Amino acid sequence: MKKSILGFLLLNVGAFMDAAGFYFFLSPDNIAAGGINGLALVLNHYLPFLPLGALVLILSLILLTTGFILIGTNFGIKTVYCSIVIPLWIWALEKLYPLQKPVADDLLIQMIFGVIISSIGLAILFNQNASSGGTDIAARILYKYHSLDLGKGLFIIDFFIVVAAAFTFGIEKGLYALLGVIMYSFTIDYIIAGIDTSHHVTIITQESERVREFIINELDRGVTIYTGQGGYDRQERPVLISIVKRREYIKLRDYIRSLDPYAFISVQTTHKVLGEGFAPLD
C-alpha cells in the first residue's frame, strides 16, 4: 500500500515537472523541442484562441484514441493517466500563473532550464514504468505497421515538429528546438542512469562473518559468498559479493573500515538491477 501511494505521488511529481519546465521556460520563447508539447506550441501560433493546456489535452486524447484503435491497450494505465494529467497541469498553470514575459531574457538559459526540469519529470515517469504518452504512442503505431524502431520513430516525429517550429517561428527558434530535442535525449538517459545506480561490491576481509551479518541484518540486502584463493600466498579465504544502493555502500564501507582497515573492497557502478529489493522484473 505504501509503495503504491509513493508511486502515485511520483507520477504526479513527474507530470508536474514536465508541465512546469515546458510552461515556464520553453513555451514563452516558442521553443518547440519535440514531443506533443512542442507540436501544441506550433499549433497554438495558428490557433491562439485555444489555451496551450487545452491543445495538449486535445492532441493527447486524439493520440490515445488512435492508439487504442490501432495498437490496443498495451501502453498501460499509467501512461494514459499521465497523458491526461500533464496537459491539465499546463492548463492549471496558465490559469494560476499567466506569464506576461519569459522568466529570463536569455533564450539559451530558458531552453536549458526548460529541458532539464522537464527531463527530470520524464525520467521520474519512465522510472515508474510510465511515459507522457503523446508522440510515444505515435512511435508505437509506426513500429507496429512499419517495423520502425521506437527510437527512430520518435526521432522522425520530433524532426518534423522541429521543422514545423522553424517554419513557424523562424530558423533560430528551430535550431534551439533541435538543440532541445538532442538535450532531452541525453539528459533523460543520464538522469535515469543516476536514479537506478547501485554498487556491485566485492569484499575480502578477515571479518567476513560480521560483515555478512551487517549486510543481511542492517542493510537488509542479500550477499553471496564463495571461496577464493590468493594468487600470492595460495591461501583460501571467503569472498563476499553484494549489490547495494549508494547510501548503503557508504554505511558498509565505514563499517568494514572500523572492523578491518586492511580489508579489500572492489566497487563497480551498476546502472540497472532487477529482482527482489530492486526494480521489478516486469
N, C-alpha and C positions, 0 to 999 in steps of 0.2 A: 504493500500500500504506500509506504513512504517513498519507495523508488518510483512508483507511478506518479505520485504528486510532484516529485522532483523533476521527472521527465517532462511533465506537463508545463511546469514553470519554465524549464529551459527552452521548450518550444516557443513559449510566448516571449521570453527574453530575446531569443534569436530572431524571431519575427519582428520584434520592435526595433532591434538594432539594424536590421536590413532596411526597414522602412525609414528610420531616422537618418541613416547615412545617406540614403537616396534623397529624402525630402530636404534636409538642411544643407547639404553640400553639393549634390550633383544636379538636382533639378533647378536651383536658382540660376545656374550658369549654363543650363541646357547641355549638360554633358551626358549624352545618351550612351552609356558604357554597356551596351548589350542588354540582353535579358528582356523580360516583359516590362520592367520599369522603363528601360531605355526606349522601347517601342511606344509605350504610353506617352513618354515625353515628346517624341516626334509627332504623334497624333494630336497631342494637346495643342501644338502650334497651329494645326489646321482646324481644331475643334476647341477653341479657347473657352467656350461656354460650359464645357464639361470639366469638373474638378479632376485633378490627377488621380486621386484615390478611386474615383468612380470609373475612370478609364481603365486603370489597372484591374479593378474588380470585374469589369465587363470582359476584358481580354482573358482574365483568369477563368471566368465561368465558361467562355466560349471554348477555350482550350481543354478545360476539364470535361465538358460535354462531348467534345470531339474525341478526347482520349477514351472516355467511357465507351463510345460507339465503336471506335476503331481498334483499340487495344485492350478493352476490358477494364477491370478494376484493380489490376495488379500493381498500380503505383502507390497504393497504401493510403490508409485513413489519415495518417499524419501529414502527408503531402497535400491531401485535399484540405485539411484544416488550415495549414499554413498558406495555401493558395488563396484562401478567403480572408484570413486574419491579417496578412501583410497589407493588402490594399485598404482594409478597414483602418489599420493603424495610420496609413498615409492620409486617408480621408479625415481621420480624427485630428491629426497634426495640422492639417490645412485649416480646420475649424478653430482649434485651440491656439495655434501659433502661426497666424498668417504672416508670411515673410514679405517685407517691403523691399529688401535688398539682400544680396548674398552675405553670409556670415563673415567672410573675408574678401578682400579686394583682389587677392592673388588667385588667378584661375588654377594654377598648379596646386596650390595649397588646398583649395576646395576639392579638386579631384582626388588628391592623395588621402585626405581625411575621409571623404565620402566612401572611397573604395575600402579603406582599412576598416571603418566602422561596419559597413555592410558585409565585408568579408568575415569579420568576427561573428556576426549574426548568422551568416550562411554556414560557417564552419560548425557552429553550435547545432544548427538544424541537421547537417549531414552527420554529425556525431550521434544524433538521436535517431538515425535511420529515417530522416525526413528530408524534404527539399522544399524550395519555394514554389515548386510547380512551374507554371508558365512555360517557358521555352524548353524546359526539361521534358515536358510531355510531348512537345513538337518533335524533339530529337528522338524520342522513343517511337513516335509514329514513323519517322524516316528510317529508323532501324528496322522496324517490322516489315515495311513494304519495300525498302530499297537496300536492306542489309548494310546500312551505313553506320559505322561505329558511333556510339553516343558522343564521344569527344569530338569527332569530326562533324557530326550533325550540329552540335552546339556551336562549334566554330563557324560553320557556314551560316547559321541563323544570325549569330552575333555580327558576322561580317556584313550581311545585308542591312542589319539595323544601323551599323556604323556608317555604311554608305548612305542610307537614308538620312542620318544625322548630318553628314557632311553636305548633302544636297539641301537640307532644310535650314541648318544653322551656319553653314559655311565650312570651308576646308579646315580652318584652325580648330573649330569645335569638333569636327570629325576626327582630326588627329588626336585630340585629347580623349575622345571617346574610344579610339583604338588603343591608346595607351592604357586607358582604364580597363578595357577588356583583358589586355595582357597582364596587368597588375592583379586583377581579380583571380586569374588562374594561379599565379604563383603564390599570392597571399593566402588564398584559401587552403592550398596544399600545405603551406608552411604552418599555418595555424592548426590544421587538423593533425599534422605530424607532432606538433607540440602538445596538443591535448592528449594524444594517445601514447606519448612517450613513457616507456618503462625502462628499467635497468635489468639486464641479464647478468647476474653476479656469480662468479666462481670464487670459492673461498677455500684456502688451505690453512689450517690453524691447529695448534696444539689443544685448543679448547673447543673442538668440533661439536662435542655433545651439548655444551652450554649454548653454543651458537645455534645449533639445531633447535633447541628448546625456545630460544628467543625468537627465532623466525616463526615458529609454529604458534607459540602462546602469546607473544607480544605484538607481532606484526600480523598475525592471522594469515600467513602465507604458507604455501607448500614448499617443500625442499626435497631435492633428490640427492642421494649420497651414493658415491661409488668409490672404489678403491683405486688409487693411483700409485705409481712407483716413481720415485725421484730418479732422474737420469744421472745425477752425480753420485749420490750415496746409495742408490738402489734400495732405499727403504720404502716400505709401503705405508701409506697414510690416507685417511679419508678425505675425499674432495666433495664439498657441498656446492650445490647449484640451486639458485632460486631466482625468481623474477619478481621484482618489487617496484612500486612506484617511487618517484624521485624523493619524496619526503621520507618514505620508509627506508630508502637506501641510506640517507643521512643518519637516521637513527641506528641502522645496522652497522654502518661504518664506525660510528662513535662507540658503539657497544663493543665491537671487535677490538678496536684500538685500546679500550680500557682493560680488556682481558689479555690480549696478546699483541704487544706492539711490533712483533716480528711476523705477524700473520701475512699471508699473501692474498691479495684481493684483485681479481680481474673484473672489469666492468665494461659491458657493451650496451650501447643505446639501442633499444628495440622500439620501433615505431608502431607496431600493432601486435597485440596479444589477445587471442580469443580463448574462451573457456572459463571455467569456474573462477570467480573472483575478478574477472576482467570483462571484456566485451562479450556478449552472447554470440554463439556461432552463427546465428541467423542474421 
